């Protein structure tokens, strides 16, 4: 087994080409899975060799960290369970990951995805759409979807303004996530919508948890109390209602968190 290399970020020097990263990745025991991965890595990152010499030192360090994490993850696969990586998944994952190396949450997802495609125990759960999904994710998207690994179904809510006489309604705030930062609810709502668009989450307001304790966080939220104070004035026919729902992993979402989330 080749010795594990460490990066001294205190030493300021121009980055070396990615060719060295390719060599390290094809050293023992990584080469036990064949030269295919090394070839794909070179195809994706090799053309950066000359440009990388002019790139920021930060990118070089992040790339080396990415290489280290990949190597460690691949080495953790038992030899008898290793297989040649899927070109369709791995090439696309490496190509897309170069835009996300600076984001640890997304980089970790790519590491898990690539190593999963080489592990015959889980490779059947690796979907070709995963590299593109991760590429389009924000760090907040990654944080939210990670929370569904332990709890596949979670409460979600809309705040709706209703009129007692006409029974009409107006949406005040939607896709409120139970673990949200109260000052940035719209950002969380955007991430939930994005994860729904990827096909990883399903939002259903026709179903809800029968145990009301799941939704207590929304009724105790200061923003909800503010809305009630603003709209439920004496003599007003209006009231603020919590529209309860459930946000759940889809079948594709289950595969995604199993493969891409540690």
C-alpha positions as CSV (number, residue, x, y, z in Angstrom):
1,X,0.0,0.0,0.0
2,X,1.4,3.4,-0.9
3,X,2.0,5.8,1.9
4,X,-0.7,8.4,2.6
5,X,0.5,11.8,1.6
6,X,-0.4,14.9,3.6
7,X,-0.6,18.5,2.3
8,X,1.2,21.3,4.2
9,X,-0.9,24.3,3.5
10,X,1.7,26.6,5.1
11,X,4.1,26.0,2.2
12,X,3.3,28.4,-0.5
13,X,4.3,27.2,-3.9
14,X,2.8,26.9,-7.4
15,X,0.5,23.8,-7.8
16,X,1.9,20.8,-9.6
17,X,0.0,19.4,-12.5
18,X,-2.9,17.0,-11.9
19,X,-0.7,14.3,-13.5
20,X,0.7,13.6,-10.0
21,X,-2.8,13.1,-8.7
22,X,-3.4,10.6,-11.4
23,X,-0.3,8.7,-10.5
24,X,-1.2,8.6,-6.8
25,X,-4.7,7.3,-7.6
26,X,-3.3,4.5,-9.7
27,X,-0.8,3.4,-7.0
28,X,-1.4,0.3,-4.9
29,X,-4.0,-0.6,-3.7
30,X,-6.2,1.6,-5.9
31,X,-5.0,-0.1,-9.0
32,X,-6.5,-3.3,-7.8
33,X,-9.8,-2.1,-9.3
34,X,-8.0,-1.7,-12.6
35,X,-6.7,1.2,-14.6
36,X,-10.1,2.3,-15.7
37,X,-10.6,4.8,-13.0
38,X,-7.2,6.3,-13.5
39,X,-7.9,6.7,-17.2
40,X,-11.2,8.4,-16.5
41,X,-9.6,10.7,-14.0
42,X,-7.0,11.7,-16.5
43,X,-9.6,12.3,-19.2
44,X,-11.5,14.7,-17.0
45,X,-8.7,16.4,-15.1
46,X,-5.7,15.8,-17.3
47,X,-6.6,18.6,-19.7
48,X,-6.3,20.9,-16.7
49,X,-2.6,20.1,-16.3
50,X,-1.2,23.2,-17.9
51,X,-3.9,25.5,-16.7
52,X,-3.7,24.1,-13.1
53,X,-0.1,25.5,-12.9
54,X,-1.6,29.0,-13.1
55,X,-4.6,28.3,-10.9
56,X,-5.0,29.2,-7.3
57,X,-3.1,27.2,-4.7
58,X,-6.5,26.8,-3.0
59,X,-7.9,24.7,-5.9
60,X,-4.8,22.5,-5.9
61,X,-5.1,21.8,-2.2
62,X,-8.8,21.0,-2.6
63,X,-8.1,18.7,-5.5
64,X,-5.5,16.9,-3.5
65,X,-8.0,16.6,-0.6
66,X,-10.6,15.2,-3.1
67,X,-8.0,12.7,-4.3
68,X,-7.2,11.6,-0.8
69,X,-10.8,11.2,0.2
70,X,-11.5,9.2,-3.0
71,X,-8.5,6.9,-2.4
72,X,-9.4,6.3,1.2
73,X,-13.0,5.5,0.3
74,X,-12.0,3.1,-2.5
75,X,-9.4,1.4,-0.3
76,X,-12.2,0.7,2.3
77,X,-14.0,-1.5,-0.2
78,X,-13.1,-5.2,0.3
79,X,-11.0,-6.5,-2.5
80,X,-13.5,-9.2,-3.4
81,X,-16.2,-6.6,-3.7
82,X,-14.4,-4.2,-6.0
83,X,-15.4,-3.8,-9.6
84,X,-14.5,-1.7,-12.6
85,X,-16.2,1.7,-12.3
86,X,-19.1,2.5,-14.6
87,X,-17.9,4.9,-17.3
88,X,-21.3,6.4,-17.6
89,X,-21.4,7.3,-13.9
90,X,-17.8,7.9,-13.0
91,X,-16.8,10.0,-16.0
92,X,-19.8,12.3,-15.5
93,X,-19.2,12.4,-11.7
94,X,-15.6,13.5,-12.1
95,X,-16.5,16.0,-14.8
96,X,-19.2,17.6,-12.7
97,X,-17.3,17.4,-9.4
98,X,-14.6,19.8,-10.6
99,X,-17.1,22.6,-10.2
100,X,-18.0,21.5,-6.7
101,X,-14.6,20.6,-5.1
102,X,-14.6,23.8,-2.9
103,X,-17.9,22.7,-1.2
104,X,-17.1,19.9,1.3
105,X,-20.7,18.6,1.4
106,X,-20.9,18.2,-2.3
107,X,-17.4,16.8,-2.7
108,X,-18.3,14.2,-0.1
109,X,-21.3,13.2,-2.1
110,X,-19.2,12.7,-5.3
111,X,-16.7,10.7,-3.3
112,X,-19.5,8.4,-2.0
113,X,-21.1,8.2,-5.5
114,X,-17.9,7.3,-7.3
115,X,-16.8,4.7,-4.7
116,X,-20.3,3.3,-4.7
117,X,-20.2,2.7,-8.4
118,X,-17.1,0.5,-7.7
119,X,-18.6,-1.5,-4.9
120,X,-20.6,-4.4,-6.2
121,X,-22.6,-4.5,-3.0
122,X,-24.3,-1.2,-3.7
123,X,-23.6,-0.4,-7.4
124,X,-27.1,-1.5,-8.4
125,X,-28.5,1.5,-6.5
126,X,-26.3,4.0,-8.4
127,X,-28.4,5.9,-10.9
128,X,-26.9,7.7,-13.9
129,X,-28.8,10.9,-12.9
130,X,-26.9,11.3,-9.6
131,X,-23.8,13.2,-11.0
132,X,-26.0,15.9,-12.6
133,X,-28.2,16.2,-9.5
134,X,-25.2,16.8,-7.2
135,X,-23.7,19.3,-9.6
136,X,-26.9,21.4,-9.4
137,X,-27.2,21.2,-5.6
138,X,-26.3,24.0,-3.2
139,X,-24.7,23.2,0.1
140,X,-28.1,23.9,1.8
141,X,-29.7,21.4,-0.5
142,X,-27.1,18.9,0.6
143,X,-27.7,19.7,4.3
144,X,-31.5,19.3,3.9
145,X,-31.4,16.0,2.0
146,X,-28.9,14.6,4.5
147,X,-31.5,15.0,7.2
148,X,-33.8,12.6,5.4
149,X,-31.4,9.7,5.7
150,X,-32.5,9.1,9.3
151,X,-36.0,10.5,9.0
152,X,-37.4,9.7,5.5
153,X,-40.7,11.5,6.1
154,X,-40.8,14.9,7.8
155,X,-43.4,17.6,8.6
156,X,-43.8,20.6,6.3
157,X,-46.3,23.4,6.4
158,X,-47.8,26.4,4.6
159,X,-49.1,29.5,6.3
160,X,-52.5,30.4,4.8
161,X,-54.7,33.4,5.4
162,X,-58.4,32.4,5.4
163,X,-61.6,34.5,5.4
164,X,-64.3,33.2,7.7
165,X,-67.1,34.6,5.6
166,X,-66.1,34.0,2.0
167,X,-63.9,30.9,2.9
168,X,-61.3,32.3,0.4
169,X,-57.7,31.8,1.2
170,X,-54.4,33.5,0.4
171,X,-51.0,31.8,0.7
172,X,-48.7,33.7,3.0
173,X,-45.7,31.4,3.1
174,X,-45.1,28.0,1.7
175,X,-42.9,25.0,2.0
176,X,-41.9,25.8,5.5
177,X,-39.4,23.2,6.6
178,X,-39.5,22.2,10.3
179,X,-35.7,22.7,10.8
180,X,-35.6,26.0,9.1
181,X,-33.7,29.1,10.0
182,X,-36.6,31.5,10.8
183,X,-34.9,34.5,9.2
184,X,-34.4,32.7,5.9
185,X,-37.5,30.6,5.4
186,X,-37.7,31.5,1.7
187,X,-34.2,30.0,1.2
188,X,-35.2,26.7,2.7
189,X,-38.4,26.7,0.7
190,X,-36.3,27.1,-2.4
191,X,-34.2,24.2,-1.5
192,X,-37.2,22.0,-0.8
193,X,-38.6,23.0,-4.2
194,X,-35.3,22.2,-5.9
195,X,-35.0,18.8,-4.3
196,X,-38.6,18.1,-5.3
197,X,-37.6,19.0,-8.9
198,X,-34.7,16.6,-8.8
199,X,-37.2,13.9,-8.0
200,X,-35.6,13.2,-4.6
201,X,-38.4,14.6,-2.4
202,X,-42.2,14.5,-2.6
203,X,-44.3,17.2,-0.9
204,X,-47.9,16.2,-0.1
205,X,-50.4,18.5,1.6
206,X,-53.3,16.0,1.2
207,X,-51.6,13.9,3.9
208,X,-50.3,14.9,7.3
209,X,-49.0,13.3,10.6
210,X,-52.0,12.6,12.9
211,X,-49.8,13.5,15.9
212,X,-50.1,17.3,16.1
213,X,-46.8,17.5,18.1
214,X,-45.0,17.2,14.7
215,X,-46.3,20.7,13.8
216,X,-45.9,22.4,17.2
217,X,-42.7,24.0,16.0
218,X,-44.6,26.0,13.4
219,X,-47.3,27.3,15.8
220,X,-44.5,28.3,18.3
221,X,-42.5,30.1,15.6
222,X,-42.3,33.9,16.2
223,X,-43.1,34.5,12.5
224,X,-46.4,32.7,12.9
225,X,-47.2,34.7,16.0
226,X,-46.4,37.9,14.1
227,X,-48.7,36.9,11.2
228,X,-51.6,36.2,13.7
229,X,-51.1,39.6,15.4
230,X,-51.0,41.3,12.0
231,X,-54.1,39.7,10.4
232,X,-56.3,38.6,13.4
233,X,-57.3,42.0,14.5
234,X,-60.5,42.5,16.6
235,X,-63.5,42.4,14.3
236,X,-61.6,40.9,11.5
237,X,-63.0,37.9,9.6
238,X,-59.5,36.7,8.8
239,X,-57.4,34.1,10.5
240,X,-54.0,32.4,9.9
241,X,-54.1,28.7,9.4
242,X,-51.2,26.1,9.4
243,X,-51.7,23.9,6.3
244,X,-50.0,20.7,7.4
245,X,-48.2,18.4,5.1
246,X,-45.6,15.7,4.7
247,X,-42.3,15.8,2.9
248,X,-40.9,12.4,2.0
249,X,-38.1,10.7,0.1
250,X,-39.1,9.3,-3.3
251,X,-37.8,5.9,-4.4
252,X,-35.1,7.7,-6.2
253,X,-34.4,9.8,-3.1
254,X,-34.0,6.7,-1.0
255,X,-31.3,5.4,-3.4
256,X,-29.6,8.8,-3.5
257,X,-29.3,9.1,0.3
258,X,-28.2,5.5,0.6
259,X,-25.4,6.0,-1.9
260,X,-24.4,9.6,-1.6
261,X,-24.9,10.4,2.1
262,X,-22.4,9.1,4.6
